[in-house]
Amino acid sequence: MRRVQPDELSLKPFTVLDREWALLVAGRERPNPMTVSWGGFGTLWNRPVATVYVRPTRFTFSLLETWPEFTLNVLGARHRKALDLCGTRSGRDTDKWRETGLTQLAGETVGVPRVAEAELALECRVLATLDLDPARFLDPAIEKLYPRADYHRAFLGEVLATWAADRFLAPSA
Ligand SMILES: Cc1cc2nc3c(=O)[nH]c(=O)nc-3n(C[C@H](O)[C@H](O)[C@H](O)COP(=O)(O)O)c2cc1C
């Protein structure tokens, strides 16, 4: 991986999170990796932004509220087992680094680590949060995804540093 500019990235926005999943790392004192597959990339307020959606029931939610920074890390397929674990166990009672064998690398622009094994890593600081409001769901099917009414909070993160392996870079980059 090497550090690049966000506009050098070449990735498929509708598959990278949905199919590959990613590890959202939050927390300074006790960083915790959580698997995510909902989110997106784009431009907001003239800045490169990565958005993640976190339910208030997650340990990660309290970490993000305490320290508004995160890293978003895409790992290769060989780490699927680790992603499964980080998406089914909670950092409240599990040291997911120890359980998965994944390694932390200090962030360069944020106080939250990224994942050394990642093939794409974004360091982000939260610019704003937005709470999904069920009163504004226009498709009734969406409400069915919330039997516990734990509606996601969107964390809009300005991308401060980008690290990518070749497969996430355009050939000309
Ligand atoms: C493939 C996959 C994708 C997930 N995506 C999200 C997501 O985008 N947002 C979310 O709040 N939870 C998501 N989860 C659930 C959390 O990863 C899971 O509840 C995790 O155990 C929470 O960890 P934490 O309590 O340490 O924060 C996903 C789980 C899996 C397996």
The ligand as a MOL file (V3000), in Angstrom:
LIG
                    3D

  0  0  0     0  0            999 V3000
M  V30 BEGIN CTAB
M  V30 COUNTS 31 33 0 0 0
M  V30 BEGIN ATOM
M  V30 1 C -21.2790 -8.0770 6.6630 0
M  V30 2 C -21.6810 -7.2230 7.8280 0
M  V30 3 C -21.9460 -5.8880 7.6120 0
M  V30 4 C -22.3320 -5.0480 8.6730 0
M  V30 5 N -22.5830 -3.7310 8.4270 0
M  V30 6 C -22.9560 -2.9170 9.4410 0
M  V30 7 C -23.1690 -1.5220 9.2060 0
M  V30 8 O -22.9690 -0.9940 8.0990 0
M  V30 9 N -23.5960 -0.7610 10.2530 0
M  V30 10 C -23.8240 -1.2950 11.5140 0
M  V30 11 O -24.2230 -0.5670 12.4360 0
M  V30 12 N -23.5960 -2.6210 11.7570 0
M  V30 13 C -23.1600 -3.4340 10.7610 0
M  V30 14 N -22.9120 -4.7520 10.9940 0
M  V30 15 C -23.0700 -5.3000 12.3550 0
M  V30 16 C -21.8610 -5.0380 13.2550 0
M  V30 17 O -20.6320 -5.2750 12.5730 0
M  V30 18 C -21.9320 -5.9750 14.5020 0
M  V30 19 O -23.1220 -5.7230 15.2100 0
M  V30 20 C -20.7100 -5.8550 15.3950 0
M  V30 21 O -20.6900 -6.9890 16.2300 0
M  V30 22 C -20.7170 -4.5900 16.2340 0
M  V30 23 O -19.4910 -4.4960 16.9000 0
M  V30 24 P -19.1940 -3.5050 18.1000 0
M  V30 25 O -20.2520 -3.7490 19.1610 0
M  V30 26 O -17.8170 -3.9040 18.5620 0
M  V30 27 O -19.2640 -2.1250 17.5800 0
M  V30 28 C -22.5050 -5.5980 9.9710 0
M  V30 29 C -22.2100 -6.9590 10.1890 0
M  V30 30 C -21.8060 -7.7610 9.1370 0
M  V30 31 C -21.4850 -9.2160 9.3870 0
M  V30 END ATOM
M  V30 BEGIN BOND
M  V30 1 1 1 2
M  V30 2 1 2 3
M  V30 3 2 2 30
M  V30 4 2 3 4
M  V30 5 1 4 5
M  V30 6 1 4 28
M  V30 7 2 5 6
M  V30 8 1 6 7
M  V30 9 1 6 13
M  V30 10 2 7 8
M  V30 11 1 7 9
M  V30 12 1 9 10
M  V30 13 2 10 11
M  V30 14 1 10 12
M  V30 15 2 12 13
M  V30 16 1 13 14
M  V30 17 1 14 15
M  V30 18 1 14 28
M  V30 19 1 15 16
M  V30 20 1 16 17
M  V30 21 1 16 18
M  V30 22 1 18 19
M  V30 23 1 18 20
M  V30 24 1 20 21
M  V30 25 1 20 22
M  V30 26 1 22 23
M  V30 27 1 23 24
M  V30 28 2 24 25
M  V30 29 1 24 26
M  V30 30 1 24 27
M  V30 31 2 28 29
M  V30 32 1 29 30
M  V30 33 1 30 31
M  V30 END BOND
M  V30 END CTAB
M  END
